[in-house]
C-alpha cells in the first residue's frame, strides 16, 4: 500500500464523529494489557470512530508503519516464520516460472528490447532470484531485459530482497519514485516502488508481471444481503448512514428500504474482553452494520455476479476492489487502455496510452476459488498454524481467498487488448511445464540420501492434488495479449512455439 493510501486509512481511523457519550473510556480499557501495541492503537481508534471495515483492519495489521506484519518483520517466511511459500519449498518452482516467461516471450516474437520484469509482493525475493538464475541460460532473453521492478511496500523486505538479488555490498539509492540498485546476475537496474501505479505505462514496452501470493493479502470488504424492512417499520436506521468515521445523521431521512440491501461486516471491539475483561475472549470481533455504508452502496454494484445475489437474503460475498485495480493495471500495461476509456478522455493521460502492439504477460499464482465468489474466507496464520484472523494484530498473517473470476473480469474491462486464461490448478500447471522431468534431471547428481528425500518431498508437495494440498488449492491464471483464440499459452492447454 502506498503512502497516500496509508495516510487516508490512518485519518479515517483517527477522526471522531461520535458524541461524548459514545466516547466513554473505562479504567478497564485504559489499563488493559493488549495483545500487541497495534491492538491498542486500533482499539483506541475504534473507541472513537466505532467499527471499521475489514479492509481498513487488514491494511493496518499488514502494512502499518507502526507494527504492521509485513512492514516491521523479515522473519515471516520459511520454516522459522509463519508460513512457507512454493518458491521456498523447491527451487524448481521459480525455475519453471522463468521457463514459462521465456516460452511466452518466444511465442510473442522474441522482442529484442524493452522487456520489463515486474513482481508485486516479492516476499524475500526467492521467486525472482530463481527466475533470474534461470534466465542466465538464455542470453537472447536477458539481453532484451531493460529493467526489473519490485513492487514492495515494506522497507524491511526491500532490504532483504536487495541483499539476495544485488548482493550484500550493493548500494540501494533513493529515486523520485522509490529505490534503485543493480542486479547481481546481469547489468540491469532493479527498481523498487511501493505501488505499481507509480510506474509509468510506456508504449513499446513488454512487461512480464508476476504475482505470487500477493492478491490474497489485499484488503477485502464483506457484505451480507438483508431482506426489505416491513412497510410499517420506522427505524432510526433510516435517519443515518454509517461512514468510516462513524454514523452520520441525514439532512433528509431515507425511506425505509422496500428492497433487499447489502450490509457490511465490520470489525469492532469485543466488550466481553475490553470492558468485562473476561479471560479468553478475543479483543476484536465481526459485527454487521446496522445501516448502509458507502461501501455497501457502491462496491457490490460493480459486478453482475454480486448484484444477482442481492435479492437472496442471507447471501454473503467478499470483494477486493484493490485487487480489481491491480488486475486492470496489469491488463493495461499488456494490452493498452480500453477503446471506451480512450474515447471518454478528452485529454488522454500519458500514463495510460493506447498500445499499438499488445505484448507481455501477467502470471497470477494464489489460493482461491475457481469460479465462485469467496465467502467466510478471512484467515490468520501464525507459526504455521491457523489462528483467529483478528487476533494479535501485527503478529498474525491475515489473508482471504482470491476471486479469480473477479480478476479476469477486471482485466477484460481494463483493456481491449488482452485475454485471460485460467485459473487452472497449480498441480496441473506445473506438470504441464515439466516439473517431473526437471526433478529427474536434478536427482541424477544427488548422492546424499537426505537431500534426495528433501527434493522429492518438496516437488511432490507442490503438485499434490489431494484435498487441501497445494497442487489443488493454489490456482494459476494468466493475462496475455488478445489473439483471437489462435493460441493458448503453455500450462493452459498450449505448447511451446519456437
C-alpha positions in Angstrom: 0.0 0.0 0.0 1.4 3.4 -0.9 1.9 6.3 1.4 -1.2 8.2 0.3 -3.4 5.2 1.0 -1.8 4.7 4.4 -2.5 8.4 5.3 -6.1 8.1 4.2 -6.7 5.0 6.3 -4.9 6.5 9.3 -7.0 9.6 9.0 -10.2 7.6 8.9 -9.2 5.8 12.0 -8.3 9.0 13.9 -11.2 11.4 13.1 -14.0 11.4 15.6 -17.7 11.8 14.8 -19.1 10.3 18.0 -20.9 12.1 20.7 -19.3 12.5 24.1 -21.5 9.7 25.5 -20.2 7.4 22.8 -16.6 8.1 23.6 -16.7 6.7 27.1 -13.4 5.5 28.4 -13.3 3.0 31.2 -10.4 2.2 33.6 -10.5 -1.4 32.3 -9.9 -0.2 28.8 -7.2 2.2 29.8 -5.3 -0.3 32.0 -5.8 -3.3 29.8 -2.8 -5.3 28.7 -3.3 -5.5 24.9 -2.0 -8.4 22.8 0.2 -6.1 20.7 0.9 -2.3 20.6 -1.0 -2.2 17.3 -4.0 -3.8 19.0 -4.1 -0.8 21.4 -3.8 1.7 18.6 -6.7 0.0 16.7 -8.8 -0.2 19.8 -8.3 3.4 20.7 -9.4 4.4 17.2 -12.5 2.2 17.3 -13.4 3.6 20.7 -13.6 6.9 19.0 -14.9 6.1 15.5 -16.8 2.9 16.0 -16.4 -0.3 13.9 -14.2 -0.2 10.9 -14.4 -2.1 7.6 -12.4 -5.4 7.3 -10.4 -3.7 4.6 -9.2 -0.9 6.9 -8.3 -3.5 9.6 -6.3 -5.6 7.1 -4.4 -2.6 5.8 -3.4 -1.6 9.3 -2.4 -5.0 10.6 -0.4 -5.9 7.5 1.2 -2.6 6.4 1.0 -0.1 9.2 4.4 1.6 9.6 3.9 1.2 13.3 3.9 -2.6 13.9 2.4 -3.9 10.7 3.0 -7.6 9.9 5.0 -7.0 6.7 6.5 -3.6 7.5 8.1 -4.5 10.8 9.4 -8.0 10.3 11.5 -10.0 7.9 11.1 -13.4 9.6 7.6 -14.2 8.4 8.6 -16.6 5.6 10.1 -20.1 5.9 10.1 -22.9 8.4 11.2 -20.5 11.2 8.5 -17.9 10.3 4.7 -18.3 10.0 4.3 -19.9 6.5 6.2 -21.4 3.6 5.6 -20.4 0.0 6.1 -22.5 -3.1 9.4 -20.9 -4.2 10.9 -21.7 -0.8 9.7 -25.4 -0.9 11.7 -26.0 -4.1 13.9 -24.1 -6.4 12.2 -25.8 -9.3 9.1 -23.7 -8.8 10.9 -20.5 -9.7 12.8 -22.2 -12.5 9.6 -23.3 -14.2 8.0 -19.9 -13.8 11.1 -18.5 -15.5 10.8 -21.1 -18.3 7.1 -20.1 -18.7 8.1 -16.4 -19.2 10.7 -17.4 -21.8 8.2 -19.6 -23.6 5.7 -16.7 -23.7 8.4 -14.3 -24.9 9.2 -16.7 -27.7 5.5 -17.1 -28.7 5.2 -13.3 -29.0 8.1 -13.0 -31.4 11.2 -12.7 -29.2 11.2 -9.0 -28.6 14.8 -7.8 -28.7 14.4 -4.9 -26.3 12.0 -3.2 -23.9 11.3 -6.3 -21.8 10.4 -5.4 -18.2 10.2 -7.9 -15.4 7.8 -6.9 -12.6 6.9 -8.7 -9.4 4.3 -7.5 -6.9 4.7 -8.6 -3.3 8.1 -10.3 -3.8 8.4 -11.5 -0.2 12.1 -12.5 0.4 12.8 -12.3 -3.4 13.2 -16.0 -3.7 10.9 -16.4 -6.8 12.7 -13.6 -8.7 16.1 -14.9 -7.7 15.3 -18.4 -9.1 13.9 -16.9 -12.3 16.9 -14.7 -12.8 19.3 -17.6 -12.4 17.3 -19.5 -15.0 17.3 -16.5 -17.4 21.1 -16.5 -17.4 21.0 -19.6 -19.6 19.0 -17.7 -22.2 21.3 -14.9 -23.4 18.9 -13.6 -26.1 16.2 -13.2 -23.5 18.4 -11.5 -20.9 19.8 -9.1 -23.5 16.2 -7.9 -24.1 15.6 -7.0 -20.4 15.9 -3.3 -19.7 14.8 -3.2 -16.0 13.4 -5.3 -13.1 10.7 -3.7 -11.0 9.8 -4.9 -7.5 6.6 -3.6 -6.0 7.1 -3.7 -2.2 5.6 -1.6 0.5 7.8 -2.9 3.3 11.2 -1.2 3.8 12.3 -4.2 5.8 11.6 -6.6 3.0 13.1 -4.3 0.4 16.4 -4.7 2.1 16.0 -8.5 2.2 15.3 -8.5 -1.5 18.3 -6.2 -2.2 20.7 -8.4 -0.4 19.5 -11.5 -2.3 19.2 -10.0 -5.8 22.0 -7.4 -5.7 24.5 -8.6 -3.1 25.3 -7.7 0.4 27.6 -4.8 -0.5 25.3 -3.3 -3.2 24.1 0.2 -2.7 20.4 1.0 -2.8 19.8 4.6 -3.9 16.7 6.6 -3.4 14.9 7.8 -6.6 11.9 10.0 -7.3 9.6 7.0 -7.3 11.3 4.7 -4.9 14.7 3.0 -4.7 17.2 1.5 -7.1 20.2 -0.9 -7.3 21.8 -3.3 -9.8 21.1 -7.0 -10.4 24.0 -9.2 -9.5 23.3 -11.7 -12.3 23.4 -9.2 -15.3 23.8 -5.5 -15.6 20.3 -4.3 -15.4 18.7 -2.0 -12.8 16.4 -3.2 -10.1 13.8 -0.6 -9.1 11.6 -0.8 -6.0 8.3 1.1 -5.7 5.6 0.9 -3.1 2.7 0.7 -5.6 2.7 -0.4 -9.3 0.8 2.7 -10.2 3.9 4.7 -9.6 5.4 3.1 -12.7 4.5 4.7 -16.0 2.7 2.9 -18.7 5.0 3.1 -21.7 4.4 2.4 -25.4 6.7 -0.2 -26.9 7.5 -2.0 -23.6 6.9 -5.7 -22.9 6.1 -6.3 -19.3 6.2 -9.7 -17.7 4.3 -9.4 -14.4 4.4 -12.0 -11.6 2.1 -12.0 -8.6 2.7 -14.9 -6.3 0.6 -14.9 -3.1 0.0 -11.2 -3.5 -3.7 -10.9 -4.1 -4.6 -12.9 -1.0 -3.2 -10.2 1.2 -5.0 -7.3 -0.4 -7.9 -5.9 1.7 -11.4 -7.3 1.3 -14.8 -6.0 2.1 -17.5 -8.4 3.2 -21.3 -7.9 2.8 -24.5 -9.8 3.7 -27.8 -9.3 1.9 -30.7 -8.4 4.2 -34.4 -8.6 3.3 -36.6 -5.5 2.9 -37.9 -3.8 6.0 -41.6 -4.1 6.8 -43.5 -1.2 5.2 -44.9 0.0 8.6 -41.5 0.0 10.2 -40.0 3.3 11.1 -36.4 3.0 12.3 -33.7 5.3 13.5 -31.5 3.5 11.0 -33.4 5.3 8.2 -32.2 8.6 9.7 -28.5 7.9 9.5 -25.8 6.3 7.4 -22.7 4.6 8.6 -19.4 6.2 7.3 -15.8 5.3 8.0 -15.8 7.9 10.8 -19.0 6.7 12.5 -22.8 7.2 11.9 -23.8 10.4 10.2 -27.3 11.9 10.6 -29.0 12.6 7.3 -30.4 16.0 6.5 -33.2 14.3 4.6 -34.1 11.0 6.2 -34.2 7.9 4.0 -37.4 6.0 3.5 -37.4 2.5 5.0 -36.0 0.2 2.3 -38.6 -1.9 0.5 -35.9 -3.8 -1.4 -33.1 -6.1 -0.3 -29.9 -4.3 0.8 -26.3 -5.1 1.5 -25.0 -4.7 5.0 -21.2 -4.5 5.5 -19.4 -6.8 8.0 -17.2 -4.6 10.2 -14.5 -5.1 12.8 -15.4 -3.9 16.3 -14.3 -4.2 19.9 -15.5 -7.1 21.9 -17.0 -5.7 25.1 -16.6 -9.1 26.9 -12.8 -8.7 26.5 -12.4 -4.9 26.6 -15.0 -3.9 29.2 -15.6 -7.0 31.2 -12.0 -8.4 30.9 -13.2 -12.0 30.5 -10.2 -14.2 30.0 -10.0 -16.0 26.7 -12.4 -13.6 24.9 -10.9 -12.1 21.7 -10.3 -8.3 21.7 -12.0 -7.8 18.3 -14.9 -9.4 16.6 -17.0 -9.0 13.4 -20.4 -7.3 13.5 -22.9 -6.5 10.9 -23.5 -2.8 10.2 -27.0 -1.6 11.3 -27.2 0.8 8.4 -25.8 1.1 4.9 -22.2 2.2 4.5 -20.7 4.0 1.5 -19.0 0.7 0.6 -22.2 -1.4 0.8 -24.0 1.0 -1.5 -21.2 1.0 -4.2 -18.9 -2.0 -4.1 -21.5 -4.8 -4.6 -22.8 -2.9 -7.6 -19.6 -3.2 -9.6 -20.4 -6.6 -11.0 -23.5 -8.5 -12.1 -22.2 -11.5 -10.2 -22.8 -9.6 -6.9 -26.0 -7.9 -8.0 -27.7 -11.3 -8.7 -27.2 -12.3 -5.0 -28.6 -9.2 -3.5 -32.2 -10.4 -3.8 -31.3 -13.6 -1.8 -31.4 -12.6 1.9 -28.5 -14.1 3.8 -26.2 -14.2 0.8 -22.6 -13.2 1.7 -19.8 -12.0 -0.6 -16.2 -10.9 -0.2 -14.9 -8.3 -2.6 -11.5 -6.8 -3.0 -11.7 -3.5 -5.0 -7.9 -3.1 -4.8 -7.4 -6.5 -6.4 -9.5 -5.4 -9.3 -7.5 -2.2 -9.6 -4.2 -4.2 -9.8 -5.7 -6.7 -12.4 -6.9 -3.8 -14.6 -3.4 -2.2 -14.3 -1.7 -5.4 -15.4 -4.1 -5.6 -18.4 -3.5 -2.0 -19.5 0.3 -2.5 -19.3 0.0 -5.5 -21.6 -2.8 -4.5 -23.9 -3.2 -0.8 -23.6 -6.2 1.2 -22.5 -9.8 0.2 -23.5 -11.3 1.9 -26.5 -14.2 3.2 -24.4 -11.8 4.8 -21.9 -9.8 6.4 -24.6 -12.9 7.8 -26.3 -14.2 9.2 -23.0 -10.9 11.1 -22.3 -10.7 14.4 -24.0 -7.1 14.6 -23.0 -5.7 11.1 -22.6 -3.0 11.0 -19.9 0.5 9.8 -20.8 0.2 7.1 -18.0 -2.3 5.0 -20.0 -1.7 5.4 -23.7 -3.1 3.3 -26.5 -0.6 0.4 -27.0 -0.1 -0.1 -30.8 1.0 -3.7 -30.4 0.0 -5.5 -27.2 2.8 -7.5 -25.6 3.9 -9.1 -22.4 2.0 -11.2 -19.9 0.9 -11.4 -16.3 1.0 -14.6 -14.2 -1.1 -14.7 -11.1 -0.5 -17.6 -8.6 -2.5 -17.7 -5.4 -5.1 -19.7 -3.5 -8.7 -19.0 -4.1 -11.9 -20.1 -5.9 -12.1 -21.3 -9.5 -15.4 -19.6 -10.3 -17.4 -18.9 -7.2 -17.4 -15.8 -5.0 -15.4 -16.2 -1.8 -17.3 -16.3 1.5 -16.1 -16.5 5.1 -12.5 -17.0 3.9 -10.7 -14.5 6.1 -8.0 -16.4 7.9 -5.0 -15.9 10.2 -1.7 -17.8 10.1 0.9 -17.8 12.8 3.8 -20.3 13.3 2.4 -22.5 10.5 -1.0 -22.9 12.2 -4.4 -21.3 11.5 -5.4 -18.8 14.2 -8.2 -16.3 14.6 -7.6 -13.6 11.9 -8.5 -10.7 14.2 -6.1 -11.8 17.0 -2.7 -10.3 17.8 -2.7 -7.5 15.2 0.6 -7.2 13.5 1.9 -10.6 14.6 -0.6 -12.7 12.5 -0.7 -13.0 8.7 -4.2 -12.1 7.6 -5.4 -13.2 4.2 -8.5 -14.2 2.2 -9.3 -16.3 -0.8 -8.7 -14.7 -4.2 -11.7 -14.3 -6.5 -10.1 -15.2 -9.8 -13.2 -14.6 -11.8 -13.3 -11.0 -10.5 -9.6 -10.5 -11.5 -10.4 -11.8 -15.0 -13.4 -9.5 -15.2 -11.4 -6.5 -14.2 -8.6 -7.4 -16.7 -11.0 -7.7 -19.6 -12.8 -4.4 -18.6 -9.4 -2.7 -18.2 -8.1 -3.4 -21.7 -9.5 -4.5 -25.1 -6.0 -5.8 -26.0 -5.9 -8.8 -23.6 -7.4 -12.2 -23.0 -7.4 -14.3 -19.8 -6.6 -18.0 -19.4 -7.4 -20.0 -16.3 -7.4 -20.4 -13.5 -6.0 -23.9 -13.5 -4.9 -25.8 -10.5 -1.2 -25.4 -9.6 -0.5 -29.2 -9.8 -1.8 -29.3 -13.4 0.1 -26.2 -14.4 3.5 -27.4 -13.0 3.0 -30.8 -14.6 2.4 -29.2 -17.9 5.6 -27.3 -17.5 7.6 -30.5 -17.0 8.2 -30.4 -13.2 8.6 -34.2 -13.1 11.2 -34.3 -15.9 13.1 -31.4 -14.3 13.2 -33.2 -10.9 14.6 -36.3 -12.6 17.4 -34.2 -14.0 18.3 -32.7 -10.6 18.1 -36.0 -8.8 20.6 -37.7 -11.1 23.5 -35.9 -9.5 22.3 -36.1 -5.9 24.3 -38.6 -3.8 23.1 -37.6 -0.3 20.0 -39.6 0.6 18.6 -37.0 2.9 19.0 -34.2 0.3 17.3 -36.5 -2.2 14.4 -37.1 0.1 14.0 -33.4 0.7 13.9 -32.6 -3.1 11.4 -35.4 -3.8 9.2 -34.4 -0.9 9.3 -30.7 -2.0 8.2 -31.1 -5.6 5.5 -33.6 -4.8 4.1 -31.2 -2.2 3.8 -28.6 -5.0 1.8 -30.8 -7.3 -0.2 -33.0 -4.8 -3.9 -32.6 -5.5 -5.4 -34.4 -2.6 -7.9 -32.4 -0.5 -6.3 -29.3 1.0 -2.9 -29.8 -0.8 -1.0 -27.1 -2.6 -1.4 -28.6 -6.0 -5.2 -28.3 -5.7 -5.9 -25.2 -3.6 -3.4 -23.0 -5.4 -4.5 -21.7 -8.8 -2.7 -20.1 -11.7 -4.2 -17.5 -14.1 -2.6 -15.5 -16.9 -3.3 -12.3 -18.8 -1.8 -12.3 -22.3 -2.2 -10.2 -25.5 -5.5 -10.8 -27.3 -5.0 -13.1 -30.2 -8.5 -14.1 -31.3 -8.2 -17.6 -29.8 -5.4 -18.6 -32.2 -3.1 -19.9 -29.4 -3.2 -20.9 -25.8 -0.2 -20.3 -23.5 2.0 -23.1 -22.1 0.3 -24.5 -19.0 -3.1 -23.5 -20.1 -3.6 -26.0 -22.9 -0.9 -24.7 -25.3 2.6 -25.8 -26.3 5.9 -24.1 -26.8 6.1 -22.1 -30.0 9.7 -21.8 -31.4 
